[in-house]
């Protein structure tokens, strides 16, 4: 239980940081995420019918190419 309490401040800082950045994931300076997402999917041997789980990964830089 003590370890969980120690993580709370880090979790809160992480949430604030990602929440602040969320509205800007698709801004031109962050366009590299789309390239990285596409390259990641290109390296995976996906075939029609395969399933991909993209959990809390921004605005879909990996999920959209996977679809």
C-alpha positions in Angstrom: 0.0 0.0 0.0 2.9 2.3 0.8 4.3 1.9 -2.7 1.0 2.8 -4.2 0.9 6.0 -2.2 4.4 6.9 -3.4 3.3 6.5 -7.0 0.3 8.9 -6.7 2.3 12.2 -7.2 4.1 10.7 -10.3 0.7 9.6 -11.7 -0.8 13.0 -11.1 2.1 14.8 -12.9 1.9 12.4 -15.8 -1.8 12.9 -16.1 -1.4 16.7 -16.1 1.4 16.5 -18.7 -0.4 14.3 -21.1 -3.7 16.2 -20.7 -1.9 19.5 -21.5 -0.4 17.9 -24.6 -3.5 16.1 -25.8 -5.0 19.0 -27.7 -1.7 19.3 -29.6 -1.0 15.7 -30.7 -1.8 16.6 -34.3 0.0 19.9 -34.5 2.7 20.1 -37.2 5.6 20.1 -34.7 4.4 16.7 -33.4 3.8 15.2 -36.9 6.5 12.7 -36.2 4.0 10.6 -34.3 2.1 9.9 -37.5 5.4 8.8 -39.2 6.4 6.6 -36.2 2.9 5.1 -36.0 2.9 4.2 -39.7 6.4 2.8 -39.6 5.5 0.7 -36.6 2.5 -0.8 -38.3 4.5 -1.3 -41.5 6.9 -3.5 -39.6 4.2 -5.8 -38.1 2.9 -8.5 -40.4 -0.8 -7.6 -40.1 -3.3 -9.3 -42.3 -7.0 -8.7 -42.8 -8.9 -10.0 -39.8 -6.1 -9.4 -37.3 -7.0 -7.3 -34.3 -5.0 -4.4 -32.9 -5.5 -2.8 -29.5 -4.4 0.8 -29.3 -4.9 2.0 -25.7 -4.6 5.6 -24.8 -2.1 6.3 -27.6 -2.9 9.9 -28.6 -4.9 10.5 -31.7 -4.5 7.2 -33.4 -1.0 7.4 -35.1 -0.8 3.6 -34.9 -4.5 2.7 -34.9 -5.4 4.5 -38.1 -2.6 2.9 -40.2 -3.5 -0.5 -38.6 -7.1 -0.1 -39.6 
